[in-house]
């Protein structure tokens, strides 16, 4: 590369007398008529004498000569200015040329730096993590309240684009079979037709599976009913499943009931399957299927069912060894309401090794239908997550909780009437208290209760008896249940009184609140400043989140009590500076 010479600089001076512009100092009174012999003529109309005439004419001649010199000097300066303007214009052209050349050089620098970018030196393991983050698995889905079906959002596998970026990325993507082991299959007439498009789709599917080599597979299959006329798995897909069934570790099936009913005829064996997710896209499995033996899966540990109200009678699975079970359903406007407690209890009865359970309910079961022995004891269940949709005035969570005993429970989350403006009945929270009381209480560490009313004595029981609690969330609850008495019980002292919930480190409360803010602040302060002084030591309250609900009808009215509450709560700001995570806010309710 040849360089360019840029060493010009303006001349700073030399011996030439014309190098610098002339300096003209013209005294302001230089032409004032101050000759005493002539001054009298300016004050009279006398005729000048001969000598005075000669003097005046000499002055005039001198002045006329000076004007001629000035005219010449002015002409020279005007020419100089014209030359300078030409030079300035030329200098601007030079500046523009330099500006464009600098941009070209900057672009060249960026191009060369790109060749030295650290991404070119990333180890293959780092590329693996980056490529893995681009994979969308399983097929994503969403549901809007009122819709009568799920919406699925299949995305193209980014690996097909990544492999075309450069030779190194292509080689790296081929070096890690696990990247190709996440497989999304969309059943449509075009994808599995006999035309060139269908052949191309199956061919690409085969290529991906070949690149996964012998790695364990995660597979999701969706039958797009709006573009599919298949009532069973397409023959080409069935053939693929036969060839890979021994490698499938995670399987998501989003199918119509009739398609589910045809799978047993394939007699598939999936000896490596550990996680299974089933979505009945028509939400009608309870009517048309019973004891479907989908496939042999002796290692199955996780089962997630969606819109399958009666999982246990619908499918033949190794229920006794499943450790994680989820049952969910969408909120439909025109379909029959979703899951009841009784089918879920019957399913849980078969889940002898159950450790984690997440259930959504909507309907109550008829009391006369509960003919078995209750409460049902789930001795291994550690994590329980319950939620409900609103349906009339039914209390399905209450009905379920009253029939459970969970001696090993460590985490309990309850979310009532999701999306509905009204809170759940106090009876639901009472049933939760009963569950904990009946269970020992269990060694519970995390307790969440959302969008329901509570009774004061039920909440006090939990605070008094569940000494292992570390995290308490009481969100969108009635304020009269959270009382000054509870805060006084939680306040630490120096009198040797045994503190309640000594491991508590996170407290979140939101809803309408009627308790005394000063007593609340005193409690929080004590659990920050006096925790170390307890015997045995108490864990500091590290996180406090308080959100008070305000009603719109009172917003325009001056509220001196509200100002006082804000002032009292501001006392916690000092602990925020010391490391406590303090969040104080309000929420306006219609």
C-alpha positions in Angstrom: 0.0 0.0 0.0 1.5 3.4 -1.0 1.1 6.4 1.3 0.1 10.0 0.5 2.2 13.0 1.5 0.4 15.4 3.8 3.1 17.8 5.1 1.9 21.2 3.9 1.7 24.1 6.5 1.2 27.8 6.0 4.3 30.1 6.0 4.8 31.8 9.4 6.9 34.7 8.2 10.1 35.7 6.3 12.2 38.8 5.4 10.0 39.8 2.5 8.5 43.3 3.2 5.2 42.3 1.5 4.7 39.1 3.4 2.4 40.6 5.9 -0.5 43.1 5.3 0.6 46.7 5.8 -0.3 48.4 9.0 -2.0 51.7 8.5 -2.1 54.0 11.5 -4.0 57.2 10.6 -4.2 59.6 13.5 -7.7 60.9 13.7 -6.7 64.6 13.8 -4.0 64.4 11.1 -6.0 66.6 8.7 -7.4 69.0 11.2 -6.6 72.6 10.3 -4.7 73.6 13.4 -2.2 76.0 11.8 -2.5 79.2 13.9 -1.7 81.3 10.8 -4.7 79.8 8.9 -7.2 79.1 11.7 -8.6 82.6 11.5 -9.9 81.9 8.0 -12.2 79.2 9.3 -13.9 81.8 11.6 -14.2 84.6 9.0 -14.9 85.4 5.4 -11.7 87.2 4.8 -9.7 86.8 1.6 -6.5 84.7 2.2 -3.3 86.5 1.6 -0.7 85.3 -1.0 1.3 83.3 1.5 -1.8 81.7 2.9 -3.0 80.8 -0.6 0.3 79.1 -1.4 0.2 77.1 1.9 -3.4 75.9 1.3 -2.6 74.9 -2.3 0.4 72.9 -1.1 -1.8 71.1 1.4 -4.4 70.3 -1.2 -1.7 68.9 -3.6 -0.4 66.7 -0.8 -3.8 65.4 0.1 -4.7 64.6 -3.6 -1.4 62.6 -3.8 -2.4 60.7 -0.7 -5.8 59.9 -2.3 -4.0 58.5 -5.3 -1.9 56.3 -3.1 -4.9 55.2 -1.2 -6.7 54.3 -4.4 -3.7 52.2 -5.5 -3.5 50.5 -2.1 -7.2 49.8 -2.1 -7.0 48.2 -5.6 -4.1 46.1 -4.4 -6.0 44.9 -1.3 -9.1 44.2 -3.3 -7.0 42.0 -5.6 -5.5 40.4 -2.5 -9.0 39.7 -1.1 -10.0 38.1 -4.5 -6.8 36.0 -4.4 -7.6 35.0 -0.8 -11.2 34.0 -1.7 -9.8 31.8 -4.5 -7.4 30.3 -2.1 -10.1 29.7 0.5 -12.3 28.1 -2.1 -9.4 25.9 -3.1 -8.8 25.1 0.6 -12.4 24.1 1.0 -12.1 21.7 -2.0 -8.9 20.3 -0.3 -10.9 19.9 2.9 -13.7 18.0 1.2 -11.2 15.7 -0.5 -9.5 15.1 2.9 -12.9 14.4 4.5 -13.9 11.8 1.9 -10.4 10.2 2.0 -10.7 10.0 5.8 -14.1 8.2 5.5 -12.5 5.7 3.0 -9.7 5.1 5.4 -12.1 4.6 8.3 -14.0 2.1 6.3 -10.8 0.3 5.5 -9.9 0.2 9.2 -13.3 -1.3 10.1 -12.9 -3.9 7.4 -9.4 -4.9 8.6 -10.5 -4.9 12.3 -13.4 -7.2 11.3 -10.8 -9.6 10.1 -9.2 -9.5 13.5 -12.6 -9.7 15.4 -12.4 -11.9 18.6 -15.4 -13.9 17.3 -13.0 -15.4 14.8 -11.0 -16.8 17.7 -13.9 -18.0 19.9 -13.4 -21.5 21.0 -15.8 -24.1 19.6 -17.5 -24.5 23.0 -18.4 -20.8 23.1 -19.8 -21.1 19.6 -21.9 -24.0 20.8 -23.4 -21.9 23.5 -24.2 -19.1 21.1 -25.7 -21.4 18.5 -27.7 -23.2 21.2 -29.4 -19.9 22.2 -30.8 -19.5 18.7 -32.8 -22.8 18.8 -36.5 -22.4 19.4 -37.7 -25.6 21.1 -40.4 -26.7 21.6 -42.8 -25.1 19.1 -43.9 -22.0 21.0 -47.6 -21.5 21.7 -49.9 -18.8 23.1 -53.6 -18.5 24.1 -55.7 -15.4 24.3 -58.7 -15.4 26.6 -61.8 -16.2 24.7 -60.1 -18.0 21.8 -61.3 -21.5 21.2 -57.9 -23.0 20.4 -54.2 -22.5 21.0 -52.1 -20.6 18.6 -48.8 -22.3 17.7 -45.8 -20.4 16.4 -43.3 -22.7 14.6 -40.0 -21.0 13.7 -37.4 -22.0 11.2 -34.3 -23.7 12.6 -31.6 -21.0 12.6 -28.9 -23.6 12.2 -29.7 -23.9 8.5 -28.7 -20.2 8.2 -25.8 -20.4 10.6 -24.1 -23.1 8.6 -24.0 -20.8 5.6 -22.3 -17.9 7.4 -18.7 -19.3 7.0 -16.7 -22.5 6.7 -15.7 -22.4 10.4 -19.3 -21.9 11.7 -20.5 -24.7 9.4 -17.7 -27.0 10.7 -18.5 -26.0 14.3 -22.2 -26.7 13.9 -21.5 -30.1 12.5 -19.1 -30.9 15.4 -21.8 -30.7 18.0 -24.6 -33.2 17.3 -26.6 -31.9 20.3 -27.3 -28.7 18.3 -29.2 -30.8 15.8 -31.0 -32.9 18.4 -33.8 -30.3 18.9 -36.4 -31.2 16.3 -39.7 -29.4 15.6 -42.1 -31.1 13.2 -45.2 -29.4 11.7 -47.7 -31.8 10.1 -49.4 -30.1 7.1 -50.6 -31.5 3.8 -47.8 -29.7 2.0 -45.0 -30.7 4.4 -45.9 -34.4 4.1 -47.3 -34.4 0.6 -45.9 -36.4 -2.3 -45.0 -33.4 -4.3 -41.5 -31.8 -4.4 -42.2 -29.6 -1.4 -43.2 -32.5 0.8 -40.2 -34.5 -0.4 -37.9 -31.5 0.4 -39.4 -31.2 3.9 -38.9 -34.8 4.8 -35.4 -34.7 3.3 -34.4 -31.8 5.5 -35.9 -33.6 8.5 -33.7 -36.6 7.6 -30.6 -34.4 7.2 -31.1 -32.9 10.7 -31.6 -36.2 12.3 -28.4 -37.5 10.5 -26.4 -34.6 11.9 -27.6 -35.3 15.4 -25.8 -38.7 15.0 -26.5 -40.8 18.1 -27.3 -37.9 20.5 -30.5 -38.0 22.6 -33.3 -36.2 20.9 -35.9 -33.6 21.9 -38.8 -33.8 19.6 -42.0 -31.7 19.3 -44.8 -32.6 16.8 -47.7 -30.3 16.0 -50.6 -31.3 13.7 -51.7 -27.9 12.1 -55.4 -28.7 11.8 -56.0 -25.6 9.7 -53.6 -26.9 7.0 -53.7 -30.7 7.6 -56.2 -33.4 6.7 -54.3 -36.1 8.5 -56.2 -38.1 11.1 -53.1 -40.1 12.0 -49.3 -39.5 11.9 -48.2 -39.3 8.2 -46.5 -42.5 7.0 -43.3 -40.7 6.4 -43.2 -39.3 9.9 -44.1 -42.7 11.4 -41.2 -44.2 9.5 -38.9 -41.5 11.0 -40.2 -42.2 14.5 -39.4 -45.9 14.1 -35.8 -45.1 13.3 -35.2 -42.6 16.1 -37.6 -43.8 18.9 -34.8 -45.3 21.0 -33.1 -41.8 21.1 -36.0 -39.6 22.0 -35.5 -38.2 25.5 -38.1 -35.4 25.4 -41.3 -35.5 23.5 -44.0 -32.8 22.9 -47.2 -33.9 21.1 -49.7 -31.3 20.1 -52.4 -33.4 18.4 -56.1 -33.8 17.9 -57.7 -36.6 20.0 -58.2 -38.8 16.9 -54.5 -38.6 16.1 -53.6 -39.6 19.7 -56.0 -42.6 19.4 -54.0 -43.9 16.3 -50.6 -43.8 17.9 -50.9 -47.1 19.9 -51.3 -49.0 16.6 -47.7 -48.1 15.8 -46.4 -50.1 18.8 -43.6 -47.6 19.4 -41.0 -48.1 22.1 -39.2 -45.1 23.6 -36.8 -46.6 26.1 -35.0 -43.2 26.7 -38.0 -41.0 27.1 -37.9 -39.0 30.3 -40.2 -36.0 29.6 -43.5 -36.1 27.9 -45.9 -33.1 27.1 -49.3 -33.8 25.7 -51.7 -31.1 24.3 -55.1 -32.1 23.1 -55.6 -29.4 20.5 -59.3 -30.1 20.3 -59.6 -30.3 24.1 -61.8 -33.4 24.0 -59.8 -36.4 25.2 -62.1 -37.2 28.0 -64.9 -38.2 25.6 -63.0 -40.2 23.0 -59.9 -41.9 24.5 -59.4 -44.3 27.4 -56.3 -46.1 28.5 -54.3 -45.3 25.3 -51.0 -47.1 25.5 -49.1 -44.5 23.4 -45.7 -46.2 23.7 -43.4 -48.1 25.9 -41.5 -45.5 28.1 -39.9 -47.2 31.1 -37.8 -44.2 32.1 -40.6 -41.5 32.0 -40.2 -39.0 34.9 -42.0 -35.8 33.8 -45.5 -35.6 32.5 -47.2 -32.4 31.4 -50.8 -32.5 30.1 -52.7 -29.5 28.7 -56.5 -29.6 27.9 -56.5 -33.2 29.1 -59.1 -33.2 31.9 -58.7 -36.9 32.8 -55.1 -37.8 32.3 -55.0 -41.1 34.2 -57.9 -42.9 32.6 -57.0 -41.5 29.2 -53.4 -42.8 28.9 -51.6 -45.9 30.0 -48.2 -44.7 31.4 -45.8 -45.8 34.1 -47.6 -43.5 36.6 -45.9 -44.9 39.7 -42.4 -43.6 38.7 -43.4 -40.1 37.5 -41.8 -37.4 39.7 -43.1 -34.2 38.0 -46.7 -33.7 36.9 -48.4 -30.7 35.4 -52.0 -30.3 34.4 -53.1 -27.1 32.7 -55.9 -25.9 30.5 -56.8 -22.7 28.7 -59.8 -20.6 29.5 -62.3 -21.1 26.7 -65.6 -19.2 26.2 -67.6 -21.8 24.3 -66.0 -25.1 25.4 -66.9 -27.0 28.5 -65.1 -25.8 31.7 -61.8 -27.4 32.5 -60.3 -29.7 35.1 -62.0 -30.8 38.3 -60.4 -31.8 41.6 -61.6 -35.5 41.6 -59.8 -36.6 38.3 -56.6 -34.9 39.5 -56.8 -36.6 42.9 -57.3 -39.9 41.2 -54.3 -39.2 39.0 -52.2 -38.1 42.0 -53.2 -41.4 43.7 -51.3 -43.2 41.0 -48.2 -40.9 41.2 -46.4 -42.7 44.0 -43.1 -40.9 43.4 -44.5 -37.5 42.8 -42.2 -34.6 43.9 -43.4 -31.6 41.9 -47.0 -30.9 40.9 -48.6 -28.0 39.1 -52.4 -28.0 38.7 -54.9 -25.6 37.3 -58.6 -26.0 38.2 -61.9 -24.5 37.1 -64.8 -26.7 38.2 -65.7 -28.3 41.5 -66.5 -32.0 41.5 -69.7 -33.3 43.0 -69.2 -34.2 46.7 -71.1 -37.5 46.2 -68.4 -38.6 43.7 -65.7 -38.6 46.3 -65.9 -42.3 47.4 -62.3 -43.1 48.1 -60.3 -42.6 51.3 -59.3 -39.0 51.9 -57.2 -37.1 52.7 -54.8 -38.4 50.1 -51.2 -38.5 51.5 -48.4 -37.7 49.0 -45.4 -38.4 51.1 -42.8 -37.3 48.5 -44.5 -34.2 47.2 -42.2 -31.2 47.9 -43.5 -28.5 45.4 -47.2 -27.8 44.8 -48.4 -25.0 42.5 -52.2 -24.5 42.4 -54.1 -22.0 40.2 -57.7 -21.6 39.1 -59.9 -20.0 36.5 -63.2 -18.3 37.6 -66.3 -20.3 37.0 -69.5 -19.1 38.7 -69.0 -19.3 42.5 -67.1 -22.6 42.6 -64.1 -23.2 44.9 -62.1 -26.0 43.2 -58.8 -25.2 45.0 -60.6 -25.5 48.4 -62.1 -28.9 47.4 -58.7 -30.2 46.4 -56.7 -28.8 49.3 -59.2 -30.3 51.8 -58.3 -33.8 50.5 -54.5 -33.6 50.6 -51.9 -34.3 53.2 -48.3 -33.3 52.2 -45.8 -34.0 55.0 -42.7 -33.2 52.8 -44.0 -30.0 51.3 -41.4 -27.2 51.0 -42.9 -24.9 48.4 -46.6 -23.9 48.0 -47.9 -21.5 45.5 -51.6 -20.7 45.1 -53.0 -18.3 42.5 -56.8 -17.8 42.6 -59.2 -16.8 39.8 -56.5 -15.8 37.3 -57.6 -12.7 35.3 -60.9 -12.2 37.2 -61.6 -8.9 39.0 -62.9 -10.6 42.1 -60.8 -12.3 44.7 -61.4 -15.9 45.8 -63.4 -16.7 48.9 -61.8 -16.8 52.4 -62.8 -20.4 52.4 -60.0 -21.2 49.9 -57.3 -19.8 52.2 -58.8 -21.6 55.2 -58.5 -24.8 53.2 -54.8 -24.0 52.6 -54.3 -23.4 56.4 -56.0 -26.8 57.0 -53.7 -28.5 54.5 -50.6 -27.1 56.3 -52.0 -28.0 59.7 -53.0 -31.5 58.6 -49.5 -32.0 57.1 -47.6 -31.5 60.4 -47.0 -28.6 59.5 -44.5 -29.6 56.7 -41.0 -28.1 56.4 -42.3 -25.4 54.1 -39.9 -22.6 53.1 -41.8 -20.8 50.3 -45.4 -19.7 50.5 -47.2 -17.7 47.8 -50.9 -16.8 47.9 -52.3 -14.5 45.3 -55.7 -12.9 44.5 -57.8 -14.2 47.4 -59.3 -13.1 50.7 -57.9 -14.4 54.0 -59.0 -14.7 57.6 -56.8 -13.2 60.2 -56.7 -16.4 62.4 -55.7 -18.5 59.4 -52.8 -16.3 58.5 -51.7 -16.0 62.1 -51.6 -19.8 62.4 -49.3 -20.0 59.4 -47.0 -17.4 60.8 -46.9 -19.0 64.2 -46.6 -22.7 63.2 -44.7 -22.7 60.0 -41.3 -21.8 61.5 -39.3 -22.9 58.5 -40.7 -20.2 56.2 -38.1 -18.2 54.3 -40.2 -16.5 51.6 -43.8 -15.1 52.0 -45.7 -13.6 49.2 -49.3 -12.3 50.0 -50.3 -10.5 46.8 -53.6 -8.9 45.9 -55.2 -9.8 49.2 -57.7 -8.2 51.6 -56.1 -5.8 54.1 -58.0 -6.7 57.2 -56.3 -10.1 57.4 -52.8 -8.6 57.7 -53.1 -6.9 61.1 -51.0 -5.0 63.6 -51.1 -8.1 65.8 -49.3 -10.1 63.1 -46.7 -7.4 62.7 -46.1 -7.3 66.4 -45.7 -11.0 66.5 -43.0 -10.7 63.8 -41.2 -7.9 65.5 -38.0 -8.9 67.1 -37.2 -7.8 70.6 -34.3 -8.1 73.1 -36.3 -9.7 75.9 -35.5 -13.3 75.0 -38.8 -14.1 73.3 -38.5 -16.8 70.7 -38.9 -15.1 67.3 -41.4 -16.3 64.7 -40.3 -17.5 61.3 -36.6 -17.0 62.1 -35.5 -17.8 58.5 -37.7 -15.2 56.9 -35.7 -13.1 54.4 -38.3 -12.1 51.8 -41.7 -10.5 52.4 -44.0 -9.2 49.6 -47.4 -7.9 50.4 -49.9 -6.2 48.1 -53.6 -5.3 48.3 -55.9 -3.1 50.3 -54.2 -2.4 53.6 -55.7 -1.1 56.9 -52.8 -1.9 59.3 -50.7 0.7 61.0 -47.8 1.6 58.9 -45.6 2.6 61.8 -46.0 -0.8 63.4 -45.1 -2.4 60.0 -42.0 -0.2 59.7 -41.0 -1.1 63.3 -41.3 -4.8 62.4 -39.1 -4.4 59.3 -36.5 -2.3 61.2 -36.3 -4.9 64.0 -35.7 -7.8 61.6 -32.8 -5.8 60.0 -31.2 -4.3 63.1 -31.8 -6.9 65.8 -31.5 -10.1 63.8 -27.9 -10.7 65.0 -28.8 -10.1 68.6 -31.3 -13.1 68.8 -30.4 -16.4 70.3 -30.2 -18.5 68.2 -29.5 -15.9 65.4 -32.3 -14.8 63.1 -31.8 -14.3 59.4 -32.1 -10.7 58.3 -35.1 -9.6 56.3 -33.3 -8.8 53.1 -36.2 -8.0 50.8 -39.4 -6.1 51.5 -42.0 -5.3 48.8 -45.1 -3.4 49.8 -47.7 -2.3 47.2 -50.9 -0.6 48.4 -54.0 -0.7 46.3 -55.8 2.7 45.9 -59.3 3.2 44.6 -59.9 5.7 41.8 -62.9 7.4 43.5 -60.6 8.7 46.2 -57.7 9.9 44.1 -59.0 13.5 43.6 -59.6 14.0 47.3 -56.8 15.3 49.6 -55.8 12.5 52.0 -53.8 13.5 55.0 -53.6 9.9 56.2 -52.0 8.9 52.9 -49.4 11.6 53.3 -48.7 10.4 56.8 -48.3 6.8 55.5 -45.8 7.8 52.9 -43.8 9.8 55.5 -43.7 6.8 57.9 -42.6 4.4 55.2 -39.9 6.7 54.1 -38.0 5.7 57.3 -37.1 2.5 55.5 -35.0 4.5 53.0 -32.0 4.4 55.3 -31.9 0.6 55.3 -32.1 0.6 51.5 -28.7 2.4 51.6 -27.4 -0.3 53.9 -28.3 -3.1 51.4 -31.9 -4.0 52.1 -34.0 -4.4 48.9 -36.9 -2.1 49.7 -39.7 -1.5 47.2 -42.7 0.6 48.2 -45.4 1.5 45.7 -49.1 1.9 45.0 -51.5 0.6 42.4 -54.7 2.3 41.3 -57.8 0.0 41.1 -61.0 0.8 39.2 
